[in-house]
Amino acid sequence: MILALSISSVMMYGAVLISIGIGLRLFVSQRRFNRRGYGGAQHYSTYWSALFISTFEGILMIVSALAIVSGIFLLVVELFNNR
């Protein structure tokens, strides 16, 4: 049995959301990795920069998780609608 999928706009939106989510996660992870010192702790110049950067990166991680979950949801819904 050959399964031929026609790519719809909903599937494209799902794929784009998944890509954006993974890209945001990689961006935040790379920044956290580059901030680590010899002991494994993250080093910041001031308390306020640590507070702002940690909050901003936490929000980005939540947004990326939502983008990945919604992209998967769009793909699954579109696959079940095409049956």
SULCOR-V149187 format. One record per residue. N is the residue number from 1. RES is the residue in one letter. OMEGA is omega in degrees with one decimal (NA if undefined). D_CENTER is the distance of its C-alpha to the mean C-alpha in Angstrom with 2 decimals. Layout:
<<N | RES | OMEGA | D_CENTER> <N | RES | OMEGA | D_CENTER>>
This chain:
<<1 | M | 179.8 | 34.39> <2 | I | 179.8 | 32.21> <3 | L | 179.8 | 29.03> <4 | A | 179.7 | 28.45> <5 | L | 171.3 | 25.36> <6 | S | -175.6 | 25.54> <7 | I | 179.6 | 22.25> <8 | S | -179.6 | 22.12> <9 | S | 178.4 | 20.25> <10 | V | 177.7 | 18.38> <11 | M | 177.7 | 17.18> <12 | M | 177.4 | 16.17> <13 | Y | 177.6 | 14.18> <14 | G | 179.2 | 12.43> <15 | A | 179.1 | 11.81> <16 | V | 178.5 | 10.65> <17 | L | 177.4 | 8.12> <18 | I | 179.5 | 6.81> <19 | S | 179.0 | 7.20> <20 | I | 179.1 | 5.70> <21 | G | 178.8 | 2.17> <22 | I | 177.8 | 3.78> <23 | G | 177.5 | 5.67> <24 | L | 178.7 | 4.58> <25 | R | 178.3 | 4.57> <26 | L | 179.5 | 7.59> <27 | F | -178.7 | 8.99> <28 | V | -179.3 | 9.29> <29 | S | 178.3 | 10.58> <30 | Q | 177.9 | 12.96> <31 | R | 178.1 | 14.26> <32 | R | 179.3 | 14.96> <33 | F | -178.5 | 16.64> <34 | N | 179.2 | 18.73> <35 | R | -175.2 | 19.97> <36 | R | 177.5 | 21.38> <37 | G | -177.3 | 25.14> <38 | Y | -179.0 | 27.63> <39 | G | 179.9 | 27.51> <40 | G | 179.0 | 23.75> <41 | A | 177.2 | 23.55> <42 | Q | -177.0 | 21.52> <43 | H | 178.8 | 24.00> <44 | Y | -179.8 | 24.02> <45 | S | 179.4 | 26.94> <46 | T | 177.8 | 27.55> <47 | Y | -176.2 | 26.75> <48 | W | 176.7 | 25.46> <49 | S | 177.0 | 23.02> <50 | A | -179.5 | 21.72> <51 | L | -178.5 | 21.48> <52 | F | -176.4 | 19.79> <53 | I | 179.5 | 17.26> <54 | S | 178.6 | 16.41> <55 | T | -179.3 | 16.09> <56 | F | 179.8 | 13.99> <57 | E | 175.9 | 11.49> <58 | G | 177.7 | 11.61> <59 | I | 178.0 | 11.01> <60 | L | 178.7 | 7.93> <61 | M | 177.1 | 6.59> <62 | I | 178.6 | 8.07> <63 | V | 179.9 | 6.85> <64 | S | 177.7 | 3.08> <65 | A | 177.6 | 5.29> <66 | L | 179.4 | 7.58> <67 | A | -180.0 | 6.11> <68 | I | -179.1 | 5.80> <69 | V | -180.0 | 9.11> <70 | S | 175.8 | 10.68> <71 | G | 177.1 | 10.19> <72 | I | 178.2 | 11.81> <73 | F | 179.1 | 14.31> <74 | L | 179.9 | 15.29> <75 | L | -178.4 | 15.90> <76 | V | 179.6 | 17.93> <77 | V | -179.6 | 19.87> <78 | E | 177.9 | 20.76> <79 | L | 178.5 | 21.89> <80 | F | 177.7 | 24.06> <81 | N | -178.5 | 25.47> <82 | N | -179.4 | 26.65> <83 | R | NA | 28.74>>
